Amino acid sequence: MVGQDPMTNRKRTLLILGGTGDALHLARATEEKWGSELRVIYSLAGVTHNPARTVGEVRVGGFGGDEGLARYLRDQKIDFLIDSTHPFSTQISRHAALAAAATGTPRCALLRPPWQAEAGDHWHEVVDMAAAAMLVPKLGSRIFLSVGTRSLQFFSELREIWCLVRLITPLETPIPLLRAKFVMGRGPFDTASERRLLEQHRIDLVVTKASGGEATRGKIDAARTLGLPVVMVRRPDPPPGEAVGSTDAALSWLMKELKS
Ligand SMILES: NC(=O)c1ccc[n+]([C@@H]2O[C@H](COP(=O)([O-])OP(=O)(O)OC[C@H]3O[C@@H](n4cnc5c(N)ncnc54)[C@H](OP(=O)(O)O)[C@@H]3O)[C@@H](O)[C@H]2O)c1
């Protein structure tokens, strides 16, 4: 039994820090591959009220900082930790790195590669949201603002700019944008439907995080086909430590750890 601790016969436990499509895929794949041999706990922050369904054990809510997470790792006897949170979720990833170091828990980050610009793309890469907001008025006036609800505040001073914002769930707090339309939708989004959305709203600029991944690259491909510029907010640096770029590579890492 690959998931069994050979010394104690205890079923070993993997904690997946989730909230992304990759994390869901990984949780399903570990379930398929190791089934009842390995205990898999899938952790969500609890920010989305109707999260996508996963398999197995799910826990919801913050841990209480890196110390809270370290306590959780000890209490739940976590053997392996895979941080498959979003590349812009810097706080939880930093906590994961600190907590894993404090408890000696093997940790791997699953970070999908960022998108690469192709011929026909007109990207303007910026270091952060504040820089994106400064650049917007020079490039467009009707923007598709695809940056996550917490980052909308950076664009609140742009009173002349009309914004299209897509939400997964309705907002509970007012949005700090003067001229905006909200549409509801959960990925994946294909290029054709993204192109229709951009055309329908006469969008002349796309603003996005360099998230990477297939589920949300439709807007980038659609912008290229329409010849639209894109403001691409660069990723923050991840904490140091082992990292892989795909769920297959994360499964290989886990397999190696299970055998060691
Ligand atoms: N940021 C994005 O663009 C984005 C996009 C898609 C999905 N998500 C997902 O949304 C969630 C929150 O993202 P964020 O950017 O707000 O994170 P963040 O700023 O890095 O983390 C804020 C706090 O939320 C809690 N938290 C975050 N992820 C958690 C998880 N998977 N399980 C348990 N607690 C978690 C932690 O609270 P404590 O300190 O109390 O432990 C953390 O300190 C993550 O799961 C992420 O994968 C984020």
The ligand as a Gaussian input file, in Angstrom:
#p B3LYP/6-31G(d) Opt

LIG

0 1
 N       -6.138000      35.714000      -6.125000
 C       -6.723000      35.250000      -7.235000
 O       -6.645000      35.864000      -8.316000
 C       -7.475000      33.946000      -7.218000
 C       -8.052000      33.487000      -8.403000
 C       -8.718000      32.263000      -8.421000
 C       -8.820000      31.536000      -7.257000
 N       -8.251000      31.993000      -6.107000
 C       -8.370000      31.162000      -4.894000
 O       -9.079000      31.897000      -3.913000
 C       -8.558000      31.596000      -2.608000
 C       -8.196000      32.891000      -1.889000
 O       -7.255000      33.561000      -2.693000
 P       -6.542000      34.909000      -2.211000
 O       -5.781000      35.424000      -3.351000
 O       -7.533000      35.739000      -1.488000
 O       -5.512000      34.288000      -1.132000
 P       -4.406000      35.003000      -0.223000
 O       -4.563000      36.478000      -0.307000
 O       -3.084000      34.426000      -0.529000
 O       -4.809000      34.473000       1.219000
 C       -5.597000      35.203000       2.134000
 C       -5.975000      34.300000       3.286000
 O       -7.006000      33.408000       2.895000
 C       -6.809000      32.136000       3.484000
 N       -6.653000      31.153000       2.403000
 C       -6.298000      31.376000       1.120000
 N       -6.328000      30.254000       0.394000
 C       -6.732000      29.277000       1.245000
 C       -6.974000      27.889000       1.083000
 N       -6.851000      27.266000      -0.111000
 N       -7.366000      27.186000       2.176000
 C       -7.527000      27.810000       3.382000
 N       -7.316000      29.116000       3.582000
 C       -6.924000      29.845000       2.521000
 C       -5.614000      32.254000       4.384000
 O       -6.124000      32.649000       5.648000
 P       -5.348000      32.328000       7.030000
 O       -4.175000      33.255000       7.059000
 O       -6.374000      32.596000       8.084000
 O       -4.938000      30.888000       6.953000
 C       -4.839000      33.387000       3.737000
 O       -3.979000      34.046000       4.631000
 C       -7.366000      30.665000      -2.819000
 O       -7.796000      29.368000      -2.522000
 C       -7.021000      30.808000      -4.296000
 O       -6.500000      29.618000      -4.837000
 C       -7.593000      33.194000      -6.061000

